[in-house]
Amino acid sequence: GRLDTALAAQNRFVANAAHQLRTPLAGLKMQLELALDHAMPPVVADQIRHAREATDRLARMANQLLALARTEPGAQASDMGLVDLAAEVGELVDPNVRVALANDVDLGFELEPAAVHGNATLLREMATNLIDNAIRYGGRGAHVTVRTFVRAGRAVFEVDDDGPGISPPERERVLERFYRLDDAHGPGSGLGLAIVKEIATLHGAALSLQDRAEGRGLRITVSFAAPA
């Protein structure tokens, strides 16, 4: 009982801290963007852009910590109900297409209805992390495809890309918190796939990382049990 109480208190602290961080970080980002609208020496503008990018990374980490707190043992798996994966992922199409275009990535969606019993907020977080990873690490010129469908009675969410992929020995380690590949480029906290693993576990889903059938690249599949 004491352990459960301690875990619940820890989860509340992490969730509250992450939640409280989001508002000042959003305000800081807005102020930096407003500052860039004014004339200033190039060196100052460059410093402000770096500060804005750092603020974006902090905000992303706060959101990821909040998502992890929601999946920890003792956390409330609230708002569980019947969710259509296609509908939830469909809400992510526009913002992710814009990000993909900015990174010269061809992003496509093949969404078929796929019902699961789950938490819609966490499922969107899972999808966001997998799509973001594919865009970020697929590299410029990569092709990324996001799918939802039903196979053998199980709802499936799948993301594949034709980027460099992840070697088989590394596939378990990338699911650990804060682990990053040695050749990983760009900013990142090493939390994205750990969050995906936690959310899949919370929903009783099977998570797999495999080579694409077409060859080069990576396919990540989350397969859910059929809803009662």
N, C-alpha and C positions, 0 to 999 in steps of 0.2 A: 504493500500500500504506500509506503514512504517513497519507494522507487517510482511508482506511477505518479505520485504527487510531484516529485522532483522533475520528472520528464515533462509533465504538463506545464510546470512553471517555466522550464527552459524553453519549451516551444512557444509559450505566450510571450516570453521576453524577446526571442528572435523575431517572431512575427510582428510584435509591436515596434521594435527598433527598426525593422526594415520598412514598415508602413510609415513611421514618422520621418524616416529619411527621404521618402519619395517627394514630399511637398517642398522642402527647402531645395532639393536638387533640381526640381522642375523650375522653381523660381530663379535659381542661379543660372540655369541654361537659358531661360528667357532673357535675363539681363545681359548675358554674354552675346546673345544673338542681336539684341537691340544695340549693343555697343558696336557691333560690326557694321551696322547701318550708317555709322558716322565716319567722316573722313579722318584718317589717322595715318601715321607713318607705317610703311609696310611691315617693319619689324614688330611693331606693336600689334598690328592686325594678325600677324602670324602667331604671336604669343596668345592672343585671345582665342584663336581657332584651336590651338592645342589645349587650352583650358576647357573649351566647349567639348572637345573630344574626350577629355578626361572625365568631365561631368557626365557625359553619355555612358561611359563605362561604369561609373559609380552607380548611376541610376539602374543600369542593367543588372548589376550585381545585387542591388537592393531588391529588385523584383525577383531575382533568382533565389535569394535567401528566404524571401517571403514564400515562394513556391515550395522550397524545401521544408520550411516549418510546417506547412500544411500537410506534408506527407510523412512527417516523423511519427514514430510510435507514440501513442497517447494523444496525437492531434485529432481533432474532430473531423471525420470524413463526412462533412455536412453537405446538404444539397445533392445527395445522390438520387438519381432518377433515370428515366429512360432518355437517352441522348442519341441523336443522329450525328454520327461522325461527319458525314458529308455536309450537313448544315453548319456545324461548328467550324470545320476547316474552310468552308466557303466564305466565312467572314474574314478570313486571313488572306484572301486572294489579292485584293487591291494593294494593301500596304507591302506585301512581299514581292509582288510584281514590280513595284517601283524600286525596291531595294535591289532586285535582281537586275533590272535594266541599268541601274547605276553601276553595277559591278560586271556588266557585260556577260550576264548569265541568262541562258534560255530556260525560263521556268514555266512548266506546264502542270495543269491540274486535270485529273481524271477521277471525278467524284461520283460514286454510286451510293445510294442510300445504304447505311450500315448502322444498325441500332445496337447500342451497348447500355448496360446499367452502370452509370458513372457520374462523376462530378464534371459538369461542363467547363467550369473555369480551369480545372486542372488539365482536362483533356486539350483545351486550347493552348495551355502553357506547354504541354508535351509536343503538340504539333508545331508551335512557334519555335521551340528549341531545335527540333529536327530539321525544319525548313531553313532556319538561320544557319545551322551548321553546314548544311549542304551547299548553300549559297557562298558562305564564307570560305569553306575549305575546298570546294570544288574547283575554284580558280576561274580566272577570266576565260570566257569561251566555253565554259562547262554547260552541260544540259542536265537539268534537274526535273524530275517528275514526281508529283505527289498524287497518291491514289487512296481512295477508300472503296472497299468492296466487301462482299460476303463470300467466304470460301468454307465449304463443309460445315455450314451453319455458324461459323465464327466471323464476327466483324473484324476487318483488318484495316490498319492504317500503315501505309508504306511510303517511304521516300527513297528514291535512288538517284545517283549522280554518276557521271562518267569522269569524275576527277581522279586524283591519285589514290583514293581509297585508304584503308587502314589494314596493315598487315595482320594476319591471323593471331600472332603472339600478342599483339597490342590490344586486341578487341575486348578482352576482359578488363584490362587496366583503364581504358578510356571511360569506363563506366564508374570509376572511382572518383570521389570528390577531389577537385583541384588538380587532377592529373592532366597534363598536356603532352602531346607528342613532341619529341625533340625538334622536328622540322615544322612545327605549327607556326604559321605566319600571322601577323596581325594581333590585335588585342583580344584577350579572352581570359576567363577566370577558371576554366576547367570544370565548370558546374553544369553545363548544358546537358550532357549525356547522363550525368549522375541524377539530374532531376527527372529525365525521361525514365530511367530505371526505377526510381522511387514511385513515380506515378503509375507505371506499368504494374509494379508489385502491389500497390494499393488497390488496383482494379483487378488483380488476379490474372493479368495478361502475360503472355509470353513475348519476350523481347529477343530479337536475333539480329546479328550483324553478319552479312554474307557478301561474297563477291556477286556482282551483277551477272545474270545469265549471259548478257551480251559481251562480257569481258571486263575491260578496265572499269574501275569505279567501285562503289559501295551501295548495297541495298540494306536498309534498316526496316524491319518489319515488327509491328506490334499487333499481336493476335489476341482478341478478347473472347472470353467464353460467351456463348449465346445467352442473352438476357432471359430470365425466367418469365 
